[in-house]
Amino acid sequence: MSQALQDLLDLLDLEQIEENIFRGRSRSAVVPRVFGGQVAAQALVAAGRTVPADRPAHSLHAYFLRPGDPGAPIVYTVDRIRDGRSFTTRRVVAVQHGKPIFHLSASFQVYEDGLEHQAPMPAAPDPATLPTSQERLGGYGHLAPDVVERFLQAREAIDLRYVDEPPYGRYGEPREPHSQVWFRTNGKLGGAVDEPLLHVVLATYVSDMTLLDSVLLAHGRGGWAVGDVVGASLDHAMWFHRPFRADEWLLYDQESPSAHGGRGLGQARIYTQDGQLAVSVIQEGVVRVPRRP
């Protein structure tokens, strides 16, 4: 396991300060606020630690309320909404400086046999044939060195490989609002940490990294890295359909069906390398063109 991955696991390992209250810390992100995927992942950890291990998470719905302060701890309070025969529901509120910055509802279910079908996996190249983040970012002379450094630091724990050029790599002309990335943790997970909740939490963490890329592609925008849009996540929903491992390659197939009113919608499916549909994701975010002085 890489040191960067161990650091990420430590970040997600919350301190329990009361029965239903947990505390997490933050680290610098590519933008001057707490990374939304971190808050969502930590909130899911808090919820999951109040649920029996035989009830894996099957969905989450969340709202980003305020920008998080990376210099302050985050307190997560869990409300045990319901413990039923098959389903368990939890609500989590994340607080900083006395104000809620995020809230999440998550549902967990005892495993059941049932009907089976899924959408087929789209075509995508083998991840081993694609450049790593370091290789790809190293070729972008138009990005400021500090921007490249922040990207690489944020993704040290995750091996994330774009199938095509990301928005900040080639911009200026609209492209199809569709993006694909392969991702996995930068190292294998094992031992006491290797539990189903952790894999779901890590996918939640990564899911906020690239989901609005397809909105930018539709308008030929490069994003915050080149300064032609400003934005932030507004809400986020995920459905976990089948078991998967975050330390094995996962295809994140993303598209944007709509942008309007300063908001853009991204929707995506996450597949295992052998074609199993593991997760569905939807997110809306603020996507604004900066006003000229």
C-alpha positions in Angstrom: 0.0 0.0 0.0 1.3 3.4 -0.9 1.8 6.1 1.8 -0.6 8.3 -0.1 -3.3 5.6 0.1 -2.6 5.1 3.8 -2.9 8.8 4.4 -6.3 8.8 2.6 -7.5 5.8 4.8 -6.3 7.7 7.9 -8.3 10.7 6.7 -11.4 8.6 6.4 -10.9 6.9 9.8 -13.1 9.2 11.9 -12.7 9.7 15.7 -15.7 8.7 17.6 -16.4 11.3 20.4 -19.9 10.2 21.4 -22.2 7.3 20.6 -23.6 9.1 17.4 -21.0 11.8 17.0 -17.8 11.6 15.0 -15.0 14.0 14.2 -13.0 14.2 11.0 -10.1 16.3 9.8 -9.4 17.7 6.4 -6.6 18.3 4.0 -5.9 20.8 1.2 -7.8 20.2 -2.0 -7.3 21.4 -5.6 -9.6 24.4 -4.7 -9.4 26.5 -1.5 -12.2 24.6 0.3 -12.8 21.1 1.6 -13.1 18.6 -1.3 -16.8 17.6 -1.5 -15.9 13.9 -2.1 -14.1 13.9 1.2 -17.1 15.2 3.2 -19.4 12.8 1.5 -17.1 9.9 2.2 -16.6 10.8 5.8 -20.3 11.2 6.3 -20.9 7.8 4.9 -18.3 6.4 7.3 -20.1 8.0 10.2 -23.4 6.5 9.1 -21.9 3.1 8.4 -20.4 2.8 11.9 -23.8 2.9 13.4 -25.1 0.1 11.2 -24.5 -3.7 11.6 -21.8 -5.0 9.2 -24.3 -7.4 7.5 -26.2 -4.4 6.0 -24.1 -2.8 3.2 -24.9 0.7 1.9 -27.2 0.7 -1.1 -27.8 4.4 -1.6 -27.0 7.9 -0.4 -28.5 11.3 -1.1 -26.6 14.5 -0.1 -26.6 18.3 -0.3 -23.5 20.5 -0.1 -24.7 23.5 2.0 -21.6 25.6 2.6 -17.9 25.5 1.6 -15.9 23.6 4.1 -12.9 25.1 5.9 -9.9 22.8 5.4 -8.2 24.2 8.5 -10.9 23.2 10.9 -12.3 19.8 12.1 -15.7 18.6 10.9 -18.2 17.1 13.4 -20.6 14.5 12.0 -23.8 13.8 13.9 -25.7 10.7 13.0 -29.5 10.4 13.5 -30.7 6.8 13.6 -33.8 7.3 11.6 -35.0 3.7 11.2 -33.8 0.2 11.9 -36.2 -2.2 10.0 -36.1 -5.9 9.2 -34.4 -5.4 5.9 -33.4 -1.7 5.7 -31.6 0.7 8.0 -31.7 4.5 7.4 -29.3 7.1 8.7 -29.2 10.9 8.4 -25.8 12.7 9.0 -25.2 16.4 9.4 -21.6 17.8 9.1 -20.9 20.9 11.1 -18.1 23.4 11.1 -17.9 26.6 13.1 -21.4 26.0 14.5 -23.0 25.8 11.0 -24.1 22.8 8.9 -22.0 22.5 5.7 -23.4 19.2 4.4 -26.1 16.7 5.1 -26.5 13.1 3.9 -29.2 10.4 4.1 -28.0 6.9 3.6 -29.8 3.6 3.4 -28.4 0.1 4.2 -29.9 -3.3 3.4 -29.6 -6.9 4.4 -28.5 -8.9 1.3 -31.4 -10.5 -0.6 -31.7 -12.7 -3.7 -33.9 -11.1 -6.3 -34.4 -10.2 -10.0 -31.3 -9.4 -12.0 -30.6 -7.2 -15.0 -28.3 -4.3 -15.9 -27.4 -1.8 -18.6 -24.4 -3.2 -20.6 -21.0 -1.7 -20.1 -20.0 0.8 -22.8 -16.9 0.3 -24.9 -13.7 1.6 -23.3 -9.9 1.0 -23.9 -7.9 -1.1 -21.4 -6.8 1.2 -18.6 -3.2 -0.2 -18.8 -3.0 1.5 -22.3 -3.9 5.0 -20.9 -1.5 7.6 -19.5 -1.4 8.1 -15.8 -2.3 11.4 -14.3 1.3 12.3 -13.9 2.1 11.5 -17.5 -0.9 13.3 -18.9 -0.5 16.4 -16.7 3.2 16.6 -17.5 2.3 17.4 -21.1 0.1 20.4 -20.4 2.4 23.4 -20.6 -0.6 25.8 -20.5 -1.4 24.9 -16.9 0.4 26.7 -14.1 2.9 24.6 -12.2 1.0 25.1 -8.9 -2.2 23.8 -10.6 -0.5 20.7 -11.8 1.0 20.1 -8.4 -2.4 20.4 -6.7 -3.9 18.0 -9.1 -1.2 15.4 -8.5 -1.3 15.8 -4.7 -5.1 15.4 -4.7 -4.8 12.2 -6.7 -1.7 10.5 -5.2 -3.9 7.9 -3.5 -6.0 7.2 -6.6 -4.8 6.0 -10.0 -7.2 7.9 -12.3 -6.8 7.7 -16.0 -8.8 9.7 -18.6 -9.9 7.9 -21.8 -9.8 11.2 -23.7 -8.4 14.6 -23.0 -10.0 16.1 -19.8 -11.7 19.6 -20.1 -8.5 21.4 -19.0 -6.4 19.5 -21.4 -8.2 20.6 -24.6 -10.7 23.4 -24.5 -12.1 26.2 -26.6 -14.4 24.1 -28.8 -17.5 22.2 -27.6 -17.2 18.4 -27.5 -19.7 15.6 -26.9 -20.9 15.9 -23.2 -19.4 12.5 -22.4 -16.4 11.5 -20.4 -14.8 8.3 -19.3 -12.2 7.6 -16.6 -10.8 4.4 -15.2 -9.8 4.5 -11.5 -8.6 2.4 -8.6 -6.7 3.0 -5.4 -3.0 3.4 -5.7 -2.3 0.1 -3.9 -4.1 -3.0 -2.7 -6.4 -3.0 0.4 -6.1 -5.8 2.9 -6.2 -6.7 6.6 -8.6 -5.2 9.0 -9.5 -2.3 6.8 -10.6 -4.5 3.9 -14.4 -4.4 4.5 -17.3 -3.7 2.1 -18.0 -0.2 3.6 -14.5 1.0 2.8 -14.8 0.2 -0.9 -18.1 2.0 -1.1 -16.7 5.0 0.8 -13.7 5.2 -1.6 -15.9 5.1 -4.6 -17.9 8.0 -3.0 -14.7 9.9 -2.5 -13.6 9.5 -6.2 -17.1 10.1 -7.6 -16.9 13.9 -6.9 -13.6 14.3 -8.8 -14.8 14.3 -12.4 -18.5 14.1 -12.6 -19.1 17.6 -13.9 -16.4 17.3 -16.6 -19.1 16.4 -19.2 -20.9 19.7 -18.5 -17.6 21.6 -19.3 -17.0 19.5 -22.4 -20.4 20.4 -23.9 -19.3 24.1 -23.9 -15.6 23.8 -24.6 -14.7 25.0 -21.1 -11.6 24.0 -19.3 -12.8 24.6 -15.7 -11.3 26.2 -12.7 -7.8 25.0 -13.8 -7.8 27.6 -16.6 -10.2 30.1 -15.0 -13.0 30.0 -17.6 -15.7 28.8 -15.2 -16.3 28.7 -11.4 -18.4 26.0 -9.8 -19.2 23.8 -6.9 -21.2 20.6 -6.2 -24.7 21.2 -5.0 -26.2 17.8 -4.5 -25.1 14.2 -5.0 -26.8 10.8 -5.2 -25.4 7.3 -5.5 -26.9 3.8 -5.7 -24.7 0.9 -5.0 -26.0 -2.0 -7.0 -23.5 -4.8 -6.6 -20.4 -5.5 -4.5 -17.1 -4.2 -6.0 -13.5 -3.5 -5.0 -12.1 0.0 -5.1 -8.5 -1.4 -5.5 -9.5 -3.0 -8.8 -10.1 -1.0 -12.0 -13.5 0.7 -12.3 -14.8 2.5 -15.3 -16.6 5.8 -14.6 -18.8 6.6 -17.6 -20.2 10.1 -17.3 -22.5 12.4 -19.3 -24.4 15.6 -19.0 -28.0 15.7 -20.2 -28.6 19.4 -19.2 -27.2 22.7 -18.2 -29.3 25.8 -17.4 -29.6 28.6 -15.0 -26.0 28.5 -13.8 -26.3 24.8 -13.0 -25.2 21.7 -14.8 -26.3 18.1 -14.3 -23.9 15.1 -14.5 -25.0 11.5 -14.5 -22.8 8.4 -14.5 -22.4 4.6 -14.2 -19.5 2.8 -12.6 -18.6 -0.6 -14.0 -16.2 -3.3 -12.8 -13.6 -4.3 -15.4 -15.5 -7.5 -16.1 -18.6 -5.5 -17.0 -20.7 -5.5 -13.8 -22.7 -2.4 -13.2 -21.7 -1.5 -9.7 -22.8 2.1 -9.0 -25.1 4.8 -10.5 -24.4 8.5 -9.8 -26.1 11.8 -10.3 -24.9 15.2 -9.3 -25.9 18.8 -10.0 -23.4 21.6 -9.6 -23.0 25.3 -9.9 -21.3 26.1 -13.3 -20.9 29.8 -13.9 -19.0 31.8 -16.4 -17.0 34.5 -14.6 -18.3 38.0 -15.1 -15.9 40.2 -16.9 -14.8 43.4 -15.0 
